[in-house]
Amino acid sequence: MAPGILLSFLLGYFIILLSISYFTSKKSSDNSTFFTANRNSKWYLVAFGMIGTALSGVTFISVPGEVGNPAGNEFKYFQFVLGNAIGFILIATVLLPLYYRMNLTSIYTYIEERLGTYSYKTAATIFLLSRTIGSSFRLYLVVIVLQRFIFDSYGVPFWATVLISLGLIWSYTYKGGLKTIIITDMLQTIFLVLSVILTIFFITDSLDLNIFQAFETIKNSGYSKVFFYEDFITSKFHVSKQLLGGIFVTIAMTGLDQDMMQKNLSCKNIGEAQKNMFTFTAVFVVINIFFLSVGALLYVYASKNGIALPLDSITGKPRTDFLFPEIALNHLAAVPAIVFMLGLTAATFATTDSALTALTTSFCVDFLGFSKKEDINSKASIRNRHLVHIGFSLFMFLVVILFNAVNNAAVVSAIFVVASYTYGPLLGLYGFGLFVKSRGVRDKLVPIICLISPAVCYFLNANSATLMGGYVFDNELIVVNGLITFIGLMLISKPKTGNTEF
């Protein structure tokens, strides 16, 4: 696929997003609009748009690639997705009513009410660091695809590609914020879903299969095994580990994450927010089935056409992440290539624009105290919000450049895993706040507990095979992380006096 065509498509795509930004922020671009979309979002728009946020570019290229991983992953990921679905239901029935009852803008305000200022700032800091690292990593993986298939042809350096990408995202989010994101994410989710469905069509057509034959091909391909009950001790993919991990990763990284919850809090009331979450859950499960199906078909196509797994330029080893872009951009026709870029761009920028808006909101509310000011829509407050938005854009730029400078895929992946550890303390903080109503904590000691817990988990994960009879952790480690934090909070707690409503 000619780089010029892909670049033209990319520019046209952003012109559409900029147009949406112009019209959504034309009447109002104050802080109430930016932070909560004036609490007037339609639940069905939020539900559909959240799919684009939840499914990043990493999901778009990694989930299909992992289906045929030489280690033998097949459809194991779907076990985790089912755990996600249970987690989403728990969020809708437990956390959302709490957030609406307290009329929160930042969900971490709950921690301040329940545990104290140090605990509150710790929770907000955990989110800021985790979301910045996680979103930067997702952006990095997609920017290297854009670099490889578009910008290398024009001699554009990697840093400039990153800066251009973030500059475009900043340009359509800095005024309208969440109000703009609700609409752009809905549009980008449409592109994402359309891309996955059309990709299945194009691959099945190139294999001379109809939809029913494609289903049978996937079923008989050896890639479609879902549930794994073998080797509970030594395997990361045992169904119990995947389900448990899926539930608590979802609660921590969605229900306790300002990015994902900010959209829910923009609905008119708790009823609409819950309808949003239930609808989102159903669509989320179905779209992941499509992603896994794309993966199976990609490997069937590669086998039939003698296409080997692309090699990582750093390690020289086969890299499953590159199989989807390799086939879409180099082995299929022009239309499938454009469809692939459409889906990849939509998945990536729906995640990044949402994260950038949530980071700005959290910092303004949690650290600059916007919600406690009499007029959060003053010119000074709006100017400060613009500066914070620019600041986080530059911060994400520096983190992406750092990932590239490390120049080691294994190390970068490890950094992303470490970032996920930090959500464990949020589980512990909220768990203590929700279930131990009669006790408070010695607030100044909470940051120490939240540093110790991930460190202990890192040690356990590195040495579990030796210390625990060969046991290997996967995503369920986040439960251990939250439990250690919870126990630590109990140790520094004291009987509480006064209001225990929250």
Secondary structure, DSSP 8 states (H G I E B T S, - for coil): --HHHHHHHHHHHHHHHHHHHHHHSSS--SHHHHHHGGG-B-HHHHHHHHHHHHS-HHHHHHHHHHTT-TT--TTTHHHHHHHHHHHHHHIIIIIHHHHHHTT-SSTTHHHHHHT-HHHHHHHHHHHHHHHHHHHHHHHHHHHHHHHHHTGGGGT--HHHHHHHHHHHHHHHHTTTTHHHHHHHHHHHHHHHHHHHHHHHHHHHHHTT--HHHHHHHHHTTT-------S-TTT-TT-HHHHHHHHHHHHIIIIIT-HHHHHHHTTBSSHHHHHHHHHHHHHHHHHHHHHHHHHHHHHHHHHHHHT----B-TTT-SB-GGGHHHHHHHHTS-HHHHHHHHHHHHHHHHHHHHHHHHHHHHHHHHHTS-GGGSS-TTSHHHHHHHHHHHHHHHHHHHHHHHHHHHH--HHHHHHHHHHHHHTHHHHHHHHHHHHH-TTEEE-GGGHHHHHHHHHHHHHHHHHHHHHHTTT----TTHHHHHHHHHHHHHHHTEEE--S----
